[in-house]
Amino acid sequence: MYNWLTIKIVSDARPEDKAARETAELFASILADEYGVRYPEITVDEELYYVQAVSKGEEKKYRFPRELVEGMLSQINNEPEKYVNYPEE
């Protein structure tokens, strides 16, 4: 769930980033196919991200530190030259 959330945050912030979008879709697929995760809902406050989802018929709740989840996006924003979006062919 953490990996999906982290790359989803990047993908949402960078809609032109095909690699981020495809990776988020891959993680979503794994969560759905292997763990039965459906209908994930994300909320956020000053300190935490909350994910609520149905997994194999049961409602599950997760929480992750905001600083940790946004770490990849912060790194990309701080060093954009290392994370160039290449045009799709």
Helices and strands as residue ranges (DSSP letters): H 2-13, H 18-35, E 37-44, E 48-55, E 58-65, H 66-69, H 71-78, G 80-82
